[in-house]
Amino acid sequence: MSGGLILLIILAVFILASAVRILKEYERGVIFRLGRMIGARGPGLILIIPIVDRMVKVSLRTIAMDVPPQDVITKDNVSVKVNAVLYFRVMHAEKAIVEVQDYLYATSQLAQTTLRSVLGQFDLDGILSQRDKVNSELQQILDKHTDPWGIKVALVEVKHIDLPEIMKRAIARQAEAERERRAKVIHAEGEFQAAEQLSLAAEKLQKRPASIQLRFLQTLVEVASENNSTTIFPVPIDLLQNYLENKGKS
């Protein structure tokens, strides 16, 4: 076999290897022929023309991207550091390659600026207590701006809010004051309910004087059972009234 034939065989194998591409289920290949996009292909085995065609792979899987901590000044002029996580995926491989230079970098930068902008519209209490609303607004804005790039933003979650030390102490004092307020309210409600029950009991006892006397005697028995040296009780005149009336008649 001549050297020229061997060279031709090697060249043919090289061209064939360059023409064959295998794409996975979650991958698409955007084909450019002499600089002009002719479409996206895949998954599976695809053939391209060596030298003439160029293929760019795009993954269609959901991407989880960390948004670096951003310095945010809230609506009530509190400076905080906030970071988030962004979940998105490429829906149209052609747009992701043609409409933007680097869709990963562009999405990251857009997420950072949007995070600062949106959180600046909330006060600190709103950011801490309305996470769902903040996340939803971030998702809607990012999805709207990335749609021309063929990207779908599925979810945005604020991960961590780093508060200044002075604000942490203020929030702790506020929480303690709130707990004390609730305890006082509960105690007052208990006193009010007890007073209502005592009032109802007094009304019932007032209708039956004998019940008052029985209650008084019961109290004497309870006190007498205690280890007290001396116990002085005022005796209601009602208990002696019948005795005095009978003595006056005799």
C-alpha positions, 0 to 999 in steps of 0.5 A, spaced: 500 500 500 502 506 497 503 512 502 499 516 498 493 511 499 494 511 507 494 518 507 487 519 503 485 513 508 487 517 514 484 524 511 477 520 510 477 518 517 478 525 519 473 528 515 468 522 517 470 523 524 469 531 524 462 530 520 459 526 526 456 528 532 452 525 537 448 529 542 445 527 548 437 527 550 438 534 553 443 537 548 441 541 542 446 543 536 445 549 533 448 549 526 452 555 522 453 554 515 458 559 512 456 563 518 448 563 517 444 559 522 440 553 519 437 551 525 438 546 531 438 539 531 439 533 536 438 529 540 442 523 537 446 522 531 447 528 526 452 529 520 455 536 519 459 538 513 466 539 515 470 546 515 463 548 512 459 547 518 460 549 525 456 546 531 454 550 538 452 545 543 446 548 548 444 544 554 436 544 555 437 542 563 435 546 568 440 551 571 441 553 578 445 559 578 447 563 585 447 570 585 452 573 588 451 577 595 449 584 593 449 591 597 441 593 597 439 599 600 432 598 602 426 603 602 427 605 609 434 606 608 437 600 611 443 597 608 443 590 607 447 584 603 442 579 599 444 573 595 439 569 591 439 563 587 436 563 580 433 556 576 432 557 569 433 553 562 433 554 555 427 553 551 429 555 544 437 554 543 437 558 537 435 564 540 440 563 546 446 563 541 444 568 536 440 573 540 445 574 546 453 573 546 453 569 552 446 567 555 449 565 562 453 571 563 447 575 561 442 572 565 447 572 571 448 580 570 441 581 569 439 577 576 444 581 580 441 588 577 434 586 578 435 583 585 438 590 587 432 594 584 426 590 586 429 589 593 430 597 594 422 598 593 421 594 599 422 596 606 426 591 611 420 588 614 417 587 608 423 583 605 423 579 611 416 578 612 414 577 604 419 573 601 414 569 597 412 576 594 419 578 593 421 572 590 415 572 585 416 579 583 423 577 581 421 571 577 416 575 573 421 581 571 427 576 570 422 572 565 420 577 562 427 580 560 430 573 558 424 571 554 427 574 547 433 570 549 429 563 549 430 562 556 425 561 561 426 563 569 422 558 573 424 560 580 428 565 584 429 564 591 432 569 596 437 565 600 440 570 605 439 577 608 445 579 612 443 585 616 448 590 620 449 588 627 445 594 630 439 592 626 440 585 629 439 588 636 434 592 634 430 586 631 431 582 637 429 588 642 422 588 638 421 581 638 422 581 646 417 587 646 412 583 642 412 577 646 412 581 653 406 585 650 402 578 648 404 575 655 400 581 658 394 581 653 393 574 655 394 575 663 389 581 662 384 576 658 385 571 664 383 576 669 377 579 665 374 572 664 376 570 672 372 576 674 366 575 669 365 568 672 366 571 679 361 576 678 356 570 675 357 566 681 356 572 686 349 573 683 347 566 684 349 566 691 346 572 692 339 569 690 340 563 695 343 566 702 343 559 704 349 557 699 353 563 702 352 560 709 354 553 706 360 556 703 362 560 709 362 554 713 366 550 708 371 555 708 372 554 715 373 547 715 378 548 709 382 553 714 381 549 720 385 543 716 391 547 715 397 547 721 395 554 723 396 556 730 390 561 731 385 563 726 380 569 726 374 569 722 369 574 722 362 571 723 356 574 719 350 576 722 346 572 718 348 566 721 346 569 728 340 572 726 335 566 727 338 565 734 337 572 736 330 572 734 328 566 738 332 569 744 328 575 744 321 571 744 323 567 750 
